Amino acid sequence: MDNVMINVIIYIITIAIGCLTNAAIRQRKKNNATQLGVKALLRNGLISVYEKYSDKGFFPLYARTNFEEMFKEYTNLNGNGVVKDLQHKLYKLPIKEKEVK
């Protein structure tokens, strides 16, 4: 009788560990997909900022601050060096404050 109970307990523990492992794997995949999605959105935003201000020929301070914050998080997500090149080009542009009308 004791052996049967021990076997049942081991069986239940094994099933529980399997379920938890599968849940952890699914969660890891979701987290990875979320990180990749956020990185893609940040890259898109950074490229949009580059295109906007390189066309204008200046890079205002408020836009630079926003760009720096986005770039920091992009690199924290292991973003590549393509955006780093855009950053260097943007920082060469003159700073022009927003005009008050």
Backbone hydrogen bonds in HBPLUS format (Angstrom, degrees):
<---DONOR---> <-ACCEPTOR-->    atom                        ^
c    i                          cat <-CA-CA->   ^        H-A-AA   ^      H-
h    n   atom  resd res      DA  || num        DHA   H-A  angle D-A-AA Bond
n    s   type  num  typ     dist DA aas  dist angle  dist       angle   num
A0005-MET N   A0001-MET O   3.12 MM   4  6.45 159.2  2.17 149.6 154.4     1
A0006-ILE N   A0002-ASP O   2.97 MM   4  6.19 160.3  2.01 149.3 155.0     2
A0007-ASN N   A0003-ASN O   2.93 MM   4  6.08 159.0  1.98 146.0 151.8     3
A0008-VAL N   A0004-VAL O   2.93 MM   4  6.16 153.4  2.00 147.4 154.9     4
A0009-ILE N   A0005-MET O   2.91 MM   4  6.12 162.1  1.94 151.3 156.0     5
A0010-ILE N   A0006-ILE O   2.90 MM   4  6.11 161.7  1.94 150.2 155.4     6
A0011-TYR N   A0007-ASN O   2.91 MM   4  6.03 153.3  1.98 142.6 150.3     7
A0012-ILE N   A0008-VAL O   2.92 MM   4  6.16 160.0  1.96 151.3 156.1     8
A0013-ILE N   A0009-ILE O   2.91 MM   4  6.11 163.7  1.94 152.6 157.2     9
A0014-THR N   A0010-ILE O   2.92 MM   4  6.05 156.5  1.98 145.5 152.1    10
A0015-ILE N   A0011-TYR O   3.01 MM   4  6.27 159.7  2.05 149.2 154.2    11
A0016-ALA N   A0012-ILE O   2.93 MM   4  6.15 161.3  1.97 150.5 156.0    12
A0017-ILE N   A0013-ILE O   2.89 MM   4  6.10 161.8  1.92 152.6 157.2    13
A0018-GLY N   A0014-THR O   2.99 MM   4  6.19 157.3  2.04 146.4 152.8    14
A0019-CYS N   A0015-ILE O   2.92 MM   4  6.19 158.0  1.97 151.3 157.1    15
A0020-LEU N   A0016-ALA O   2.93 MM   4  6.16 163.5  1.95 153.0 157.4    16
A0021-THR N   A0017-ILE O   2.88 MM   4  6.02 155.5  1.94 147.7 154.7    17
A0022-ASN N   A0018-GLY O   2.99 MM   4  6.18 162.3  2.02 148.8 153.2    18
A0023-ALA N   A0019-CYS O   2.96 MM   4  6.17 157.7  2.01 148.3 154.7    19
A0024-ALA N   A0020-LEU O   2.92 MM   4  6.11 155.6  1.98 146.2 152.7    20
A0025-ILE N   A0021-THR O   2.96 MM   4  6.23 154.4  2.03 149.3 156.1    21
A0026-ARG N   A0022-ASN O   2.98 MM   4  6.22 162.6  2.01 150.7 155.1    22
A0027-GLN N   A0023-ALA O   2.93 MM   4  6.12 158.0  1.98 147.6 153.9    23
A0028-ARG N   A0024-ALA O   2.92 MM   4  6.09 154.7  1.99 145.7 152.4    24
A0029-LYS N   A0025-ILE O   3.02 MM   4  6.29 157.1  2.08 148.9 154.6    25
A0030-LYS N   A0026-ARG O   3.01 MM   4  6.29 154.7  2.07 146.8 153.7    26
A0031-ASN N   A0027-GLN O   2.88 MM   4  6.12 162.2  1.91 151.8 156.6    27
A0032-ASN N   A0028-ARG O   2.92 MM   4  6.10 158.2  1.97 148.0 154.0    28
A0033-ALA N   A0029-LYS O   2.96 MM   4  6.17 159.7  2.00 146.6 152.1    29
A0034-THR N   A0030-LYS O   2.88 MM   4  6.11 155.7  1.93 150.7 157.7    30
A0035-GLN N   A0031-ASN O   2.91 MM   4  6.14 161.1  1.95 150.8 155.6    31
A0036-LEU N   A0032-ASN O   2.95 MM   4  6.19 160.8  1.99 150.5 155.8    32
A0037-GLY N   A0033-ALA O   2.93 MM   4  6.10 153.4  2.00 144.0 151.6    33
A0038-VAL N   A0034-THR O   2.89 MM   4  6.13 163.1  1.92 154.7 158.7    34
A0039-LYS N   A0035-GLN O   2.90 MM   4  6.04 160.6  1.93 148.1 154.0    35
A0040-ALA N   A0036-LEU O   2.97 MM   4  6.16 154.5  2.03 143.4 150.1    36
A0041-LEU N   A0037-GLY O   2.97 MM   4  6.24 156.6  2.02 148.8 155.1    37
A0042-LEU N   A0038-VAL O   2.86 MM   4  6.10 159.8  1.90 153.6 159.1    38
A0043-ARG N   A0039-LYS O   2.89 MM   4  6.07 162.3  1.92 149.6 154.7    39
A0044-ASN N   A0040-ALA O   2.95 MM   4  6.13 158.7  2.00 145.3 151.2    40
A0045-GLY N   A0041-LEU O   2.92 MM   4  6.16 157.5  1.97 146.2 152.5    41
A0046-LEU N   A0042-LEU O   2.82 MM   4  6.05 161.1  1.85 156.1 161.1    42
A0047-ILE N   A0043-ARG O   2.93 MM   4  6.09 160.5  1.96 150.6 155.7    43
A0048-SER N   A0044-ASN O   2.93 MM   4  6.12 153.8  2.00 144.9 152.6    44
A0049-VAL N   A0045-GLY O   2.98 MM   4  6.23 156.6  2.03 148.4 154.1    45
A0050-TYR N   A0046-LEU O   2.99 MM   4  6.24 159.9  2.03 146.0 151.7    46
A0051-GLU N   A0047-ILE O   2.88 MM   4  6.15 166.7  1.90 154.4 157.2    47
A0052-LYS N   A0048-SER O   2.92 MM   4  6.07 162.5  1.95 150.5 155.4    48
A0053-TYR N   A0049-VAL O   3.04 MM   4  6.18 177.3  2.04 158.4 158.7    49
A0054-SER N   A0050-TYR O   2.85 MM   4  5.76 150.9  1.93 151.0 159.2    50
A0055-ASP N   A0051-GLU O   3.20 MM   4  6.09 151.0  2.29 135.2 142.0    51
A0056-LYS N   A0052-LYS O   3.21 MM   4  6.47 144.0  2.35 134.0 143.9    52
A0057-GLY N   A0053-TYR O   2.92 MM   4  5.96 135.3  2.12 135.8 146.5    53
A0059-PHE N   A0094-PRO O   2.79 MM  35  6.02 161.5  1.83 155.4 160.0    54
A0064-ARG N   A0060-PRO O   2.92 MM   4  6.19 149.8  2.01 149.1 158.9    55
A0065-THR N   A0061-LEU O   2.91 MM   4  6.19 158.3  1.96 155.0 159.6    56
A0066-ASN N   A0062-TYR O   3.19 MM   4  6.38 161.4  2.23 140.5 145.2    57
A0067-PHE N   A0063-ALA O   2.84 MM   4  6.01 158.5  1.89 146.1 152.8    58
A0068-GLU N   A0064-ARG O   2.83 MM   4  6.05 158.7  1.88 151.4 156.8    59
A0069-GLU N   A0065-THR O   3.09 MM   4  6.37 157.3  2.14 148.0 153.3    60
A0070-MET N   A0066-ASN O   3.02 MM   4  6.27 163.4  2.04 153.4 157.8    61
A0071-PHE N   A0067-PHE O   2.77 MM   4  5.92 160.1  1.81 152.7 159.2    62
A0072-LYS N   A0068-GLU O   2.90 MM   4  6.03 153.6  1.97 145.3 151.8    63
A0073-GLU N   A0069-GLU O   3.30 MM   4  6.55 163.8  2.32 146.0 148.7    64
A0074-TYR N   A0070-MET O   2.90 MM   4  6.09 151.3  1.98 147.2 156.5    65
A0075-THR N   A0071-PHE O   2.89 MM   4  6.12 159.1  1.93 152.4 156.2    66
A0076-ASN N   A0072-LYS O   2.97 MM   4  6.22 146.0  2.09 140.8 151.1    67
A0077-LEU N   A0073-GLU O   3.10 MM   4  6.33 131.1  2.35 137.5 148.8    68
A0077-LEU N   A0074-TYR O   3.18 MM   3  5.21 135.8  2.39  94.6 106.6    69
A0079-GLY N   A0074-TYR O   2.91 MM   5  5.27 140.3  2.07 136.2 142.3    70
A0078-ASN N   A0075-THR O   2.91 MM   3  4.84 150.6  2.00 111.0 111.5    71
A0085-ASP N   A0081-GLY O   3.16 MM   4  6.53 146.0  2.28 149.8 156.4    72
A0086-LEU N   A0082-VAL O   3.35 MM   4  6.76 151.4  2.43 140.3 147.8    73
A0087-GLN N   A0083-VAL O   2.85 MM   4  6.15 150.7  1.93 148.4 157.1    74
A0088-HIS N   A0084-LYS O   3.06 MM   4  6.38 158.3  2.11 148.6 152.7    75
A0089-LYS N   A0085-ASP O   3.12 MM   4  6.41 156.7  2.18 145.9 152.0    76
A0090-LEU N   A0086-LEU O   2.88 MM   4  6.15 158.5  1.92 151.9 157.9    77
A0091-TYR N   A0087-GLN O   2.95 MM   4  6.17 159.8  1.99 155.8 160.7    78
A0092-LYS N   A0089-LYS O   3.24 MM   3  5.38 148.6  2.35 100.4 109.5    79
A0093-LEU N   A0090-LEU O   2.94 MM   3  5.42 154.5  2.00 113.1 121.1    80
